[in-house]
Amino acid sequence: MINKIHSNIINLFCIIGLILGLNTSFASGDTRNVKEPVIPNSCITLKASNKNLTTTIQNQLNYCASFKKVVKLDISDNKNFHFYSGPLNIPSNGGLLISKGVVLSAIPDPLLYDTGNKTCGTIDNSGNGCKPFISVKNTENSGIYGEGTIDGQGNSIIKGTKKTWWNLSSEAQKLNKSQNVPRLIQIRNSKNFIIYKISLKNSPNFHVAMGNVNGFTAWGVKINTPADARNTDGIDPGSSTNITIAHSYISTGDDNIAIKAGNGPTSHISILNNFFGKGHGMSIGSETTGSVTDVIVENLTMDGTTNGLHIKSSKENGGLVNNITYKNVCIKNVQYPILLDMFYQKNTKGNKIPQFKNIHFDNIKVLTVGKFIFNGLKDNNIQVTFNNVSIKKGSIIEEKYLTKIGSMIENSTGNICPNYQ
C-alpha cells in the first residue's frame, strides 16, 4: 500500500512537471555494482623508521605490483610507527597497505616536490609548481588500504623557511595570488582506484583530487584537517565517471566534497552514508563547463559545515548541472543549508551559462535556523523539486529565478541527526 502511494506521488510530480514544462528525470549514480573493498595480499612488509624511505617504498611498490600485490607498512619492533617519504607513485595492480597505528608522513621539503622551475614553496600567479605527495597516473586496479594514516604535514615548517604550507596559502590569499604547495593524493587518467579505511589529515592542499578517472571508490575513509586550513578540499571528483564515496567522515578547511567538470564531463556519482563535520559542504562546481550529471547524495549528515547542499557556478565557467538527487539528508548548525548560486563569487562576465535542471530534494531535514538561497539567471531558472523538505521556523529564504515543484515547510523538530555511517 505504501509503495503504491509513493508511486502515485511520483506520477503526480511527473504530471505537474510536464504542465510546467520541466524535465523530471532522476539521477542514476555510479553504474558499477560497488561493494565494500577487499584488501589485496601484500608481497613485502616494511618496518617503520625515522629515515627518509622514499626510494625503498617506491622500489617495493614497483616490485609488488608485478605480482598484483601491495606493500605493507607496519610498526617496527621498537614500536616506531612513523614512515617519512617524499613523492610516491602508485603503479597499476598495486598499492599501499598502511597498518593500524602507522603514520606515513610527507616530508615538508619543497625541493622534493618541485616540478622543475624551483617554484614549489613559493607564491606566484600559477600555483602549479609542486608534485603531489602520492601520484596515481595512467593506472588501473590499484589502491591505498588499511587503518593507518597519511599525514600531509601542512602544519609543519617548510624546510628552509619559517612558515608552514598553510601559512603560505594564507599569504597567497592576501596577495590575491596562488600558493605552490603539494596535494596529498592526485589521481589522473586512471581506472578503478580504491581508498579504503585510510585516515587522511593535514594536507597542504586538496586531500584527494582526480581528473579523467573511470571508477573510484572511497570507503570508510576519515579526513580530519582543521577548519582554517585553506584550500584543503576533502575529495574532488573532476571530469570523471563512476565514483562512489561511502561510509566516510570528512571534516576539513574547504569543500568536504566538490564535484567539478572544468575539463570534461563528470557523471554517475554516488555519495552514500557519510558524515561531514567542518568544511564548506557538499558542493558541485564552481567549474561546471563540461557538465555534471547523474549525482546521488543519499544518507548524509552535515553538522557544522558553512554550506550544506551547494551548487555553484557562473557565466565564467558555467555549464549543465542535471539530474542531481539529494535524499535522506540531515543538516545541523549550517549557515546556508541549501545554496544554489549561478553568480558564484559575483562572476557575471562570460558566455558559459550555468544551467541547473532536475535538482531533487527528497526527505531533507534541517534542524537549525539557516539561510536558503536560490540565485538563478533571468530566462534560465533553477529547476528544483521539493519532497518532504523540513526546515526550521524562522529561517530566511531567498528565491530569484527559481521554478519549483513542491515547497520547503517550516516544521522541523528535534536536535539530533542520524549517524548514517
Secondary structure, 3 states (H helix, E strand, C coil): CHHHHHHHHHHHHHHHHHHHCCCCCCCCCCCCCCCCCCCCCEEEEEECCCCECHHHHHHHHHHHHCCCCEEEEECCCCCCCEEEECCEECCCCCEEEECCCCEEEECCCHHHHECCCCCCCCEECCCCCECCCEEEECCEEEEEECCCEEECCCCCECCCCCCEHHHHHHHHHHHCCEECCCCCEEEEEEEEEEEECCEEECCCCCCEEEEEEEEEEEECCEEECCCCCCCCCCEEEECCEEEEEECCEEECCCCCEEEECCCCCEEEEEEEEEEECCCCCEEECCCCCCCEEEEEEEEEEEECCCEEEEEECCCCCCCEEEEEEEEEEEEECCCEEEEEECCHHHCCCCCCCCEEEEEEEEEEEECCCCEEEEECECCECEEEEEEEEECCCCCEEEEECEEEECCEECCCCCCCCCCCC
